[in-house]
Amino acid sequence: MEFQDDGLDRFEAEGAAPLPHAETEGHVDHDGARIWYAAYGSGAPVILLHGGLGNSGNWGYQVPALIDAGHRVIVIDSRGHGRSTRDMRPYTYELMATDVLALMDRLGVRKAAIVGWSDGACTGLILARTHPERVAGVFFFACNMDPSGTKEFVATPVIDRCFSRHTKDYTALSSTPDQFDSFVEAVGLMQRTEPNYTATDLADIDVPVAIVHSEHDEFIKREHADHLARHIPGAELILLAGVSHFAPLQRPAQFNAALLPFLARISA
């Protein structure tokens, strides 16, 4: 029977599966922050960008599958998240996109596929628009590109369990473990006010894109996913049944079964 954690009970208690031993791990200093990263395997590069308030460990069920599929996998803790630091400037997706570029330069990665989840998806798509020569494609999961794409927030037990895990991980990993509340406020401000991509902006994106939307996403409207797929040239829409904003944790095999063929197509 395939692993499932639809209610995130296991994630709250234990986190995702542990990341494997990294072949390369460290920090890159960039624009007022120290950005933590780890790299695994060899082959076509794939960069995993986690969601807001999370960290790279949330990809524990994806990294081994990507290694087995023959990819060089790079995970990043976004600035201020996990083991990465930040300065006191407001968070912006554009700034986090430049952190990804700085890391690619450090590791000598000319071009990579970007797999983004929530805030990480937004960062990846902005990177694709501003530096398409560095992006092989974007797997854009569970995010909006303008504020109209979000639902009114409604707390649920699943969201509460995810937030509980993020709280524990921040305390364990951050260099500022007592500043979780201010961290949440700063990230939330970015999420409420950014991004602001128009249909014209979306039409400028010229890399392969998959817009991936879960049936029960708690934050993103289905019609917004349709809007993105309609206005990004050549984008495909992938719908994941039975899962929510947390699909990579809830049903990893289902999520990976959507992800791996997309990466195979753009690698070919």
C-alpha positions as CSV (number, residue, x, y, z in Angstrom):
1,M,0.0,0.0,0.0
2,E,1.3,3.4,-0.9
3,F,2.3,5.8,1.9
4,Q,-0.4,8.4,2.7
5,D,-0.5,11.1,5.3
6,D,-3.6,13.0,4.2
7,G,-4.2,14.6,7.6
8,L,-0.5,15.4,8.1
9,D,-0.5,13.6,11.5
10,R,2.9,12.0,10.7
11,F,4.3,15.2,9.3
12,E,3.4,17.1,12.5
13,A,4.9,14.4,14.7
14,E,8.0,13.5,12.7
15,G,8.4,15.7,9.7
16,A,8.9,14.4,6.2
17,A,11.3,11.5,5.5
18,P,14.9,12.6,6.3
19,L,16.9,13.9,3.4
20,P,19.7,11.6,2.3
21,H,23.4,12.3,3.0
22,A,24.4,15.2,0.9
23,E,27.4,15.1,-1.5
24,T,27.7,18.8,-1.2
25,E,26.3,21.1,1.6
26,G,27.0,24.6,2.8
27,H,26.1,28.2,2.5
28,V,26.4,30.9,-0.1
29,D,26.6,34.5,1.0
30,H,24.4,36.7,-1.1
31,D,22.9,40.2,-0.7
32,G,22.6,40.3,3.0
33,A,21.8,36.6,3.6
34,R,23.6,33.3,4.0
35,I,21.7,30.8,1.9
36,W,21.9,27.1,2.9
37,Y,21.9,24.4,0.2
38,A,22.6,20.7,-0.3
39,A,23.2,18.8,-3.5
40,Y,22.7,15.1,-4.4
41,G,23.3,12.8,-7.3
42,S,24.3,13.6,-10.9
43,G,22.6,14.2,-14.2
44,A,20.2,16.9,-15.3
45,P,20.0,19.5,-12.5
46,V,16.7,20.0,-10.6
47,I,16.3,22.7,-8.0
48,L,13.6,22.3,-5.3
49,L,12.1,25.4,-3.8
50,H,9.9,24.8,-0.7
51,G,6.9,26.8,0.5
52,G,6.6,29.7,2.8
53,L,7.5,29.0,6.5
54,G,8.9,25.6,5.5
55,N,12.4,24.4,4.7
56,S,14.2,21.9,2.4
57,G,13.4,19.0,4.6
58,N,9.8,19.2,3.4
59,W,11.1,17.6,0.2
60,G,12.1,14.4,1.9
61,Y,9.8,12.2,-0.2
62,Q,10.9,13.7,-3.5
63,V,14.7,13.9,-3.3
64,P,15.3,10.1,-3.4
65,A,12.9,9.6,-6.2
66,L,14.6,12.3,-8.2
67,I,18.1,10.9,-7.5
68,D,16.8,7.4,-8.6
69,A,15.5,9.0,-11.9
70,G,19.0,10.3,-12.7
71,H,18.9,13.9,-11.6
72,R,21.3,16.1,-9.8
73,V,19.0,17.4,-7.0
74,I,19.7,20.7,-5.3
75,V,17.6,21.9,-2.3
76,I,17.7,25.4,-0.9
77,D,16.4,26.9,2.3
78,S,14.9,30.2,1.2
79,R,16.3,33.3,2.9
80,G,15.2,33.5,6.5
81,H,13.8,30.0,6.4
82,G,15.4,26.9,7.8
83,R,19.2,27.2,8.1
84,S,19.3,30.4,5.9
85,T,19.6,33.9,7.3
86,R,18.2,37.2,6.2
87,D,18.7,40.9,6.7
88,M,15.9,43.3,7.8
89,R,14.6,44.1,4.3
90,P,11.1,43.0,3.5
91,Y,10.8,39.6,1.8
92,T,10.2,39.7,-1.9
93,Y,10.0,36.9,-4.4
94,E,12.3,38.8,-6.8
95,L,15.0,38.9,-4.1
96,M,14.6,35.2,-3.4
97,A,14.9,34.5,-7.1
98,T,18.3,36.2,-7.1
99,D,19.4,34.0,-4.2
100,V,18.7,31.0,-6.5
101,L,20.8,32.5,-9.3
102,A,23.7,33.1,-6.8
103,L,23.6,29.5,-5.7
104,M,23.5,28.3,-9.3
105,D,26.6,30.4,-10.0
106,R,28.4,29.0,-7.0
107,L,27.7,25.4,-8.0
108,G,28.4,26.0,-11.7
109,V,24.9,25.1,-12.8
110,R,24.2,26.9,-16.1
111,K,20.6,25.8,-16.4
112,A,18.2,23.8,-14.2
113,A,14.6,22.7,-13.9
114,I,12.8,24.4,-11.1
115,V,10.3,22.5,-8.9
116,G,8.4,25.0,-6.8
117,W,5.8,24.5,-4.1
118,S,3.7,27.5,-3.1
119,D,6.1,30.5,-2.4
120,G,8.8,28.4,-4.1
121,A,6.7,28.0,-7.2
122,C,6.2,31.8,-7.5
123,T,10.0,32.3,-7.1
124,G,10.6,29.8,-9.8
125,L,8.3,31.4,-12.3
126,I,9.7,34.8,-11.7
127,L,13.1,33.4,-12.3
128,A,11.8,31.9,-15.5
129,R,10.5,35.2,-16.7
130,T,13.6,37.2,-15.8
131,H,16.3,34.7,-16.6
132,P,14.9,32.1,-19.0
133,E,18.4,31.2,-20.2
134,R,18.9,29.7,-16.8
135,V,15.7,27.7,-16.5
136,A,14.9,24.5,-18.3
137,G,11.3,24.5,-17.1
138,V,9.1,25.1,-14.1
139,F,6.9,22.7,-12.2
140,F,4.6,25.2,-10.6
141,F,2.7,23.7,-7.7
142,A,0.0,25.3,-5.5
143,C,0.7,29.0,-6.0
144,N,-0.8,32.2,-7.3
145,M,0.7,34.9,-9.5
146,D,-1.5,37.8,-8.4
147,P,-3.5,38.3,-5.2
148,S,-6.9,37.5,-6.8
149,G,-5.8,33.9,-7.0
150,T,-6.0,33.2,-3.3
151,K,-9.0,31.9,-1.3
152,E,-10.1,33.5,1.9
153,F,-8.1,31.9,4.7
154,V,-10.0,29.2,6.7
155,A,-8.0,27.4,9.5
156,T,-8.3,23.6,9.3
157,P,-6.8,20.8,11.3
158,V,-4.4,20.0,8.4
159,I,-3.2,23.6,8.2
160,D,-2.7,23.7,12.0
161,R,-0.6,20.5,11.9
162,C,1.6,21.9,9.2
163,F,2.0,25.1,11.1
164,S,2.9,23.2,14.2
165,R,5.6,21.3,12.3
166,H,7.0,24.5,10.8
167,T,7.2,26.1,14.3
168,K,9.2,23.1,15.6
169,D,11.5,23.1,12.6
170,Y,12.2,26.8,12.7
171,T,13.1,26.5,16.4
172,A,15.5,23.6,15.6
173,L,17.1,25.0,12.5
174,S,17.1,28.8,12.6
175,S,19.9,31.0,13.9
176,T,17.1,33.2,15.4
177,P,14.9,30.5,17.0
178,D,13.0,33.0,19.2
179,Q,11.8,35.1,16.2
180,F,9.3,32.8,14.7
181,D,6.4,35.2,15.2
182,S,8.1,38.1,13.4
183,F,9.2,35.7,10.7
184,V,5.6,34.7,10.1
185,E,4.5,38.3,9.9
186,A,7.2,39.2,7.4
187,V,6.5,36.3,5.1
188,G,2.7,36.9,5.4
189,L,3.2,40.5,4.3
190,M,4.9,39.3,1.1
191,Q,2.2,36.7,0.5
192,R,-0.6,39.2,0.8
193,T,0.9,41.8,-1.5
194,E,2.9,39.8,-4.0
195,P,3.3,38.8,-6.8
196,N,1.3,41.0,-9.1
197,Y,1.8,39.4,-12.6
198,T,-0.6,40.5,-15.3
199,A,-1.7,38.4,-18.2
200,T,0.9,40.3,-20.3
201,D,3.6,39.3,-17.8
202,L,2.5,35.7,-18.0
203,A,2.6,35.8,-21.8
204,D,6.3,36.7,-21.6
205,I,7.3,33.4,-20.0
206,D,9.1,31.3,-22.6
207,V,10.1,28.1,-20.9
208,P,8.2,24.8,-20.4
209,V,5.7,25.2,-17.5
210,A,3.4,22.8,-15.7
211,I,0.7,24.4,-13.6
212,V,-0.1,21.8,-10.9
213,H,-3.3,22.2,-8.8
214,S,-4.7,19.9,-6.1
215,E,-8.4,19.1,-5.8
216,H,-8.6,20.3,-2.2
217,D,-6.1,23.2,-2.2
218,E,-6.8,25.3,0.9
219,F,-5.2,28.5,-0.5
220,I,-5.4,28.7,-4.3
221,K,-8.5,28.9,-6.5
222,R,-8.9,26.4,-9.2
223,E,-9.9,29.1,-11.7
224,H,-6.6,30.8,-11.0
225,A,-4.7,27.7,-12.0
226,D,-6.8,27.7,-15.2
227,H,-5.9,31.3,-15.7
228,L,-2.2,30.7,-15.4
229,A,-2.3,27.7,-17.8
230,R,-4.3,29.7,-20.3
231,H,-2.0,32.7,-20.4
232,I,1.5,31.1,-20.1
233,P,2.4,30.0,-23.7
234,G,2.4,26.2,-24.0
235,A,1.7,25.6,-20.3
236,E,0.1,22.3,-19.3
237,L,-2.4,21.9,-16.5
238,I,-2.0,19.0,-14.1
239,L,-4.7,18.2,-11.6
240,L,-4.1,16.1,-8.5
241,A,-7.1,14.3,-7.1
242,G,-7.8,13.8,-3.5
243,V,-5.0,15.9,-2.1
244,S,-4.5,19.5,-1.0
245,H,-1.9,22.2,-0.7
246,F,0.4,19.6,1.0
247,A,0.3,16.9,-1.7
248,P,4.1,16.2,-1.7
249,L,3.7,15.1,2.0
250,Q,0.2,13.6,1.8
251,R,0.6,11.3,-1.1
252,P,4.2,11.4,-2.4
253,A,3.9,8.7,-5.0
254,Q,1.0,10.5,-6.7
255,F,2.9,13.8,-6.6
256,N,6.1,12.2,-7.9
257,A,4.1,10.4,-10.7
258,A,3.2,13.9,-12.0
259,L,6.6,15.4,-11.5
260,L,8.9,12.8,-13.0
261,P,7.4,12.7,-16.5
262,F,7.5,16.5,-16.7
263,L,11.2,16.5,-15.9
264,A,11.8,13.7,-18.3
265,R,10.1,15.6,-21.1
266,I,12.0,18.8,-20.6
267,S,15.3,16.9,-20.1
268,A,14.8,15.2,-23.4
